[in-house]
Amino acid sequence: MSHLSEEEKKKIRELFQKTGSIRATAELARVSRNAVRRELRRLALPRAVATAPRKSKLDAFKDKIGYLVVEKHLSAVRVLEEIRSLGYQGGYSILKDYVRIIRPKGRKRATAPIPHSPGVEAQMDWSPHPVVLAGREQIVHTGSLILCFSRWLFFRHFPDETLESVILLHKEAFTELGAVPKTITYDNMTTVGRHTGPGKVWINPVFKTFADTYDFEIIILPPGAKERHGMVERPFHYIENNFLAGREFSDMEDINSKADFWRANTANVRVHGTLRERPVDRLQRERPFLKPLPQSSVDTFYREVDRSIYRDFCVAVDTNRYSASPHLIGLDAKVRLYKDHLEIWVNSKLDCRHTYVEGRFQRRVLPEHEKAFKEITGQHQLLKEAFLRLGPQAESYYEGLRRERGAGAGYHLQRILQLADRYGSDVIAGALAHAMRYGAFSADAVLRVTQGKALRPNQQAPAQTIPEEIKNWLRSCAVESQDPHFYDQLIGEARDKDERKEP
């Protein structure tokens, strides 16, 4: 026989005064009915009190309340709205307590703990989370995959939950793990599969092909079997409150990079609350039971990111920089990130491959790129001399190119000289003068001016299509930018000629 605390005794007295029922008091106080009876006897309350509760403001509405709760399955808040319109003057608390008593208690299905053998099962699911990206709050979709035996956790953040995102999540998880579980379970999702009727399951054919490539079995859980998917659903709360909360990120790459660091240094090395072991330690015991990666997939699957080739002819990946061909400076590249190397692609052509550097804030330059850069640097003086021959405005434009384009200035010099060969030096000189007024220092800017302001930046026009009035206007731009002493000299020469004609 357990003794009641003073707080429990006080609660019993208050509840009994409110309900007048031993059964209701026991249920609300979460004690046995005998405990309630003992407390009532201790207070020497007569038995009649227990069988004759005082009148309640609910009495006139109990039948209606019972109908709304039992038949209509309304919440206490909705019941209050309904009976207020019928004249109920009581409060919400007494109604809520009464609804709790009369509402049918749903019986929970008895579920035995599900044993998970090593290497057999993983679970995958999605969860949306609000995060701050680039100073603005938005929703990202967290895709998570967890090994059921070791509780090794992998997750990625995406802007959507498309089939491409689902497949990419699996590829990166398998690549980092270096292995594949025998089965992966999913809730109903169109990107993977869903139940279409009793005993009927539809599997997305594209994802089925992907699963066959990696040789794992797809299991779509039936509706209502949430307890079978708890291992992947519970960590979302952990991720939201221990990784995302209180952090801000610059972009999707930043959030995923920090997520990788957090998983490796926090989530997978903590002592798991249920297992009382670290997931990384259990993973070592699970590895021998996982399937190896298919040989065909080792070198064919990658994650692709968009990058620009900067003035130092490098792309940035996870704080490190990797070189590309110097003549590609200023272009956009696709960087394919494999498990053990990366590739830089420009205009659907492979430019180079790099192995990953260790550490952070490192710069790796391939020897052929270094050589090409030195060759470009050696030619630079020749390009400069040819460029300055375009006219006085060329020198100021050259300085602007050096300032704005850095190591890539030589590339723009070469292109502008090609334009001079095509359209004429006087036309290009005028284009330089006009572009310089707007601070536009690039070969593309000169080309746009040469073709006429009405044309779009990416339009190409042959030389013969340039109207003569545009050429004349560009020539006038070049004239306007002459040194004032040049005009003084012309005026002096004209005066001398006039004086010679006077006699």
C-alpha positions, 0 to 999 in steps of 0.5 A: 500500500503506497502512501499519498503525498500531501499534494495528491491528497489535496488534489483528491479533495479538490476533484471530489468536491468538483465531481462528487464521484469516487470513480471520476476523482480516481481517474482524474487524480490517477490513483486507485479508487481505494486510495480515494476512499481512504482519503475520504474516510480520513476526512470523515466525510459522510458517505452520502456526500459521495453519492449526492454531488452538488448541482453543476452548471453542466447538468442541464447539458450533459445529454447534449455534451454526451452526444457531441463527444461520443457520436460527433467526436468533437473536442471540448473547445467545439463542445463549448461553442455548441452549448454556449449557443444553448445558454451554458454559462459555466466555464471551460475547465469544468467542461473539459474535465467532464469531456475527459471522463465521458470520452471513450478511451481508445485502446492502444494496440499492444506492440512488442518491441521490434527487434532489428538485426544488423544490416537488415533494415534502414528507414527513410522519411521527409520532414519540413523545417523552417530555417533562416537562409541568407537572412530570410526564413524559408522552408527546407525539406529534410530527408533522413535515412537511419540504420535501425540496428546501429541508429547511424543517422544520415540526412540532407536538406533540399528545397523540394521532395522530388524523385531526384532529391530522394535518389540523391539522398540515397546515393550520398548516404550509400557513398558515405556509408560505403555499403547498402542495407538489405531493405529500406522501409518508406511511408506512402510517397509517390516518389517511391511507392504507395498502397493502392488497395488491399494487398496492392502496392505500386512502386515508382518504376524509376526508383525501382530501377535505382533500387535494383542497381543498388540491390536493396528491397523496397518496403512500403508500410501500410497506412496506420503502421506508424510504430514501424517507422518511429526510428526515422521519425523521432530523430527529426525532433532531435535535428530540429532542436539540436542542429537547426535551432538558433542557427542561420545559413548562407545557402543550401550548400552551407546548411548541408556542409554544417549538417555533415560536420554536426552528424560526424561530431555530435549525432553519431558519436553521442551515447544513444538514449535507448541503446546506451551506446554510440551509433558509430560503435554499433555501426562497426558491428553492423558493417559486416552484415551490410551489402557492398556497393555495386561495382558499377555504382562506385564511379558513376554516381555523384552530387553536382553543384553549380560554381563560377570560375573566379579570377584565380581560375579556381572554383570553391568547394567546401572552403577549398579551391580547385583550379580550372583552365585559365581561359575559362575564367568568368564562366559557369561550371558544373562540379561533380562531387564523387566519393574520392574526387571531383570533376569540373565540367564547362559547357558539357565538356570535362575540363579537369579532375581533382582529388580532394585536399585535406583540411580547410581553406586550401588551394590546389592548382594542377601543373597544366593550369599553372603552365597555361597561366604563365603562358597567358601572363607572358603574352600579356605584354604583347596584348597590352601593346596591341590594345593601346594602339586602339587609341587614347581611350584604350589606356583607361579601359585597360586599367579598368579591365585590370582592376575589374577582371584581375588575372582574367584581363588578358582573355578580354583583351584578346577578344576585344582585339578580335572585335577590332579586326572584325569591325574596325579599330575606330568603331571599337575605340568608340565602343570602349569610350561609351562602355567606360562611361558606364563602368562596363569593363568586359569583352561582352560589354564592348560587343553589346555596344558595338552591335547597338544598345537595342540588341540583347547581350547574348545576340550575335550579329555579323559585321555587315548587319551593323547599321552605318549610323551606329558605326558613325556614332561610335566613331564620334564617341572615340573623337569625344574622348580625345585629349583636349590638347589634340583639338588645340593643335588642330585649331592652331594648324587651321589658323596657320593655314588661314594666315598663309592664305590672306596675302 
